[in-house]
Structure formats: structure tokens, C-alpha cells
């Protein structure tokens, strides 16, 4: 398996994991970055391989790398970097991750995930930008419901 295939596999694993968290959010009042995977569930080795580095040991570095990928329009790679830092509680990356989900850059458009990450960013101090993005998200939902 080459590096690109490994990255794509890890991205898919992380994406599915986040969707699982969202689907079960009503059962768990912890913030997304505080949630821990239930290791008693029998998951494939690829699942654990993808998760072992899902929380950043250096969120600022991951954020910087994510911004570099974003500027080069390498949205999938930016998503991976932002996700790692966002799960560590890094507010700027929570905001950027929310924007990726809102606009479908590197991921499928998902307004629910966008809202969750933008709310996390607001709660963690990235207020003006995240609140503005939440306002845009609200308008997008209104337009789509018409």
C-alpha cells in the first residue's frame, strides 16, 4: 500500500468515526474532542491504525500544515491535519474543519458536522470567525429548505 492509499484509508476511517460520534451525540454529552472510542467493540485493525494518531501531540504544527495544504487546495490533506488538531481542542482548527464540512472541501458537505465543529470553535474562544461561519451555515440551511 503506497502513502496516498494509506492516507486515504486513514481519512476514511476518521471520517466514519466522526460520523459515528455525530450519530451517537445525543447519547453522550461530552464535547467531540473529549470522546474516546469504545475499544470493547470489535473493530478492524485498519480502524485502530487510523485512530492511533488521530489526536495531535502538536496541534499548532498540524494547524500550520493544514493551512499549507488548504492554500494549495489539497483539501483532503488539510482535513486530516485540521481533524487531528481539532480533536485536541485547537479552536482555530475546529473552525477550519467546520468550514471544510460546510463547503464540502475534501469531505462530503455535512451541515451537522459543520455546526458541531463551529460550535466547538466558539466555545473554545475562536468566537468572531466561528460565529460568522455559523451565521453563513444558517443562511445556507434556509436557502436549501426553500
Secondary structure, DSSP 8 states (H G I E B T S, - for coil): --HHHHHHHHHHHHHHHHHHHHHTGGG--S-GGG----TTS---HHHHHHHTT-S-S-HHHHHHHHHHHHHTT-HHHHHHHHHHHHHTT-HHHHHHHHHHHHHTSSS---HHHHHHHHHHHHHTT-HHHHHHHHHHHHHHHHHHH-
